[in-house]
């Protein structure tokens, strides 16, 4: 914490970088840390009982629906191609709610761009 400047220093291999504390604090509760205190996983989205997670050890860090391990993009594309969450769920052997979780998250990314 760099005090009155409103910045915090990033730790880890890329130390020496600074981030705006007011922005970073919003996301801290969505981070999981390892035994050394370094962030190893980010959970930016939840839908019902399902979480979208970024984990560098899964799918090269691409956002996945944790419960089924499919990427949000894969489920988004499947729902569009199949015409419904139910049909996509049947094709992939997951629940319609898992498909909807991936769809909703990926759709927010598409809408934001």
C-alpha positions in Angstrom: 0.0 0.0 0.0 1.5 3.3 -1.0 -0.6 5.4 1.4 -2.0 8.7 0.2 -1.2 8.0 -3.4 -4.1 5.5 -3.6 -1.9 2.8 -5.2 -1.0 -0.7 -4.2 2.1 -2.6 -5.4 1.5 -5.9 -7.2 3.4 -8.9 -5.8 4.9 -12.0 -7.4 7.1 -12.4 -10.4 6.0 -9.1 -11.9 6.6 -7.0 -8.7 7.1 -3.3 -9.1 3.8 -2.7 -10.9 1.1 -0.5 -9.3 -2.6 -0.7 -9.3 -5.3 1.7 -8.2 -6.4 0.5 -4.8 -10.1 1.6 -5.1 -10.4 -0.5 -8.3 -8.5 -3.5 -7.1 -10.4 -3.8 -3.8 -13.7 -4.5 -5.6 -12.2 -7.7 -7.0 -10.3 -9.0 -4.0 -13.2 -11.1 -2.6 -13.3 -13.0 -5.9 -9.7 -14.1 -5.7 -8.4 -17.4 -4.2 -4.9 -17.5 -2.9 -2.2 -20.2 -2.5 -0.3 -20.9 0.7 2.2 -18.1 -0.2 -0.6 -15.6 -0.4 -0.4 -15.2 -4.2 -3.7 -15.0 -6.2 -4.2 -18.2 -8.1 -7.8 -18.1 -9.2 -10.4 -15.5 -10.0 -14.2 -16.0 -9.8 -15.8 -13.1 -11.6 -19.4 -14.5 -12.1 -21.9 -16.6 -10.2 -25.2 -17.9 -11.5 -27.4 -19.9 -9.2 -25.1 -22.6 -7.8 -22.5 -22.3 -10.6 -19.3 -20.3 -10.7 -17.3 -19.0 -13.7 -13.6 -19.3 -12.8 -10.3 -18.3 -14.3 -7.5 -20.7 -13.2 -4.2 -20.7 -15.1 -4.0 -24.5 -14.6 -7.3 -25.1 -16.4 -7.8 -24.4 -20.1 -4.9 -21.9 -20.1 -6.9 -19.6 -17.8 -9.9 -19.3 -20.1 -13.2 -18.8 -18.1 -14.8 -22.1 -17.3 -18.0 -23.2 -15.6 -16.4 -24.8 -12.6 -18.9 -27.6 -12.1 -18.6 -29.1 -15.6 -15.2 -27.7 -16.7 -16.5 -26.5 -20.1 -15.5 -23.0 -21.1 -18.1 -20.3 -21.0 -17.6 -19.7 -24.7 -18.1 -23.4 -25.6 -21.5 -23.4 -23.7 -22.5 -20.0 -25.2 -21.8 -21.3 -28.7 -23.6 -24.6 -28.0 -26.7 -22.8 -26.7 -26.8 -20.6 -29.8 -26.2 -23.5 -32.2 -28.7 -25.8 -30.5 -31.3 -23.1 -29.9 -31.8 -23.6 -26.2 -30.0 -24.3 -22.9 -31.8 -27.7 -22.6 -30.7 -28.9 -26.1 -27.1 -27.8 -25.5 -27.1 -29.4 -22.1 -28.2 -32.7 -23.7 -25.4 -32.6 -26.3 -22.7 -31.9 -23.7 -24.1 -34.0 -20.9 -24.4 -31.2 -18.4 -27.3 -29.4 -16.8 -29.3 -26.6 -18.5 -28.3 -24.3 -15.6 -24.6 -24.9 -16.3 -25.1 -24.0 -19.9 -27.0 -20.9 -18.9 -24.3 -19.9 -16.5 -21.7 -20.1 -19.2 -24.0 -18.4 -21.7 -24.8 -15.5 -19.4 -21.2 -14.8 -18.5 -19.9 -15.0 -22.1 -22.8 -12.9 -23.3 -21.8 -10.1 -20.9 -18.3 -10.2 -22.4 -19.7 -10.0 -25.9 -22.1 -7.2 -24.9 -19.3 -5.1 -23.4 -17.2 -5.1 -26.5 
